[in-house]
Amino acid sequence: MGQLFQKIKQLVEANRYVVGHHAVERLDERRILEWQIVDGIQNAALQRERPRTQPNPSVEVTQLLADGTEVLVVWSYMREIDYAKLVTVHFLDE
């Protein structure tokens, strides 16, 4: 497991995360409840770490929703405040 992903996962599990405006819109559009993404990080599979993305380093992970649907989730790490941020959520067929 990548170090960046491990850090983000620890922050989410400690409730040290925020949900960005874009992510709120995507969750609403796709009728996904935030708790599914937050709880799902425990069993998420790291797809890619992007330590150089701006303004914050980020990771792409796949997660399963409660109904078994697989989604691609982007989380970032806000170093300045030591918080994770849910950036967006996509269905894999999008």
HUZI-V707738 format. One record per backbone hydrogen bond with DSSP energy under -0.5 kcal/mol. NH is the residue of the N-H (numbers start at 1). CO is the residue of the C=O. E is the energy in kcal/mol with one decimal. If there is no record, write none. Layout:
((NH:CO:E) (NH:CO:E))
This chain:
((6:2:-2.4) (7:3:-2.3) (8:4:-2.4) (9:5:-2.9) (10:6:-2.3) (11:7:-2.2) (12:8:-2.6) (13:9:-2.5) (14:10:-1.3) (15:12:-1.9) (16:11:-3.2) (17:15:-0.7) (18:84:-2.0) (20:18:-0.6) (20:86:-2.2) (24:20:-2.3) (25:21:-2.2) (26:22:-2.4) (27:23:-2.9) (28:24:-2.3) (29:25:-2.7) (30:26:-2.3) (31:27:-0.6) (31:28:-0.9) (32:27:-2.5) (36:33:-1.3) (37:33:-0.9) (37:34:-0.7) (38:34:-2.4) (39:35:-3.1) (40:36:-1.7) (41:37:-0.8) (41:38:-0.8) (42:39:-1.3) (43:40:-1.1) (44:41:-1.1) (45:62:-2.6) (46:44:-0.6) (47:60:-2.9) (48:60:-1.9) (50:58:-3.7) (53:50:-1.4) (57:77:-0.5) (58:50:-2.2) (59:75:-2.8) (60:48:-2.9) (61:73:-2.6) (62:45:-2.4) (63:71:-2.4) (65:69:-3.0) (68:65:-2.1) (71:63:-2.9) (72:90:-3.0) (73:61:-3.2) (73:71:-0.5) (74:88:-2.4) (75:59:-1.9) (75:73:-0.5) (76:85:-2.6) (77:57:-2.5) (78:76:-0.6) (78:83:-3.1) (79:77:-1.2) (81:78:-1.0) (82:78:-1.1) (82:79:-0.5) (83:78:-1.5) (84:16:-2.3) (85:76:-2.4) (86:18:-2.7) (87:74:-2.8) (87:85:-0.7) (88:74:-1.2) (90:72:-2.7) (92:70:-1.0) (94:91:-1.7))
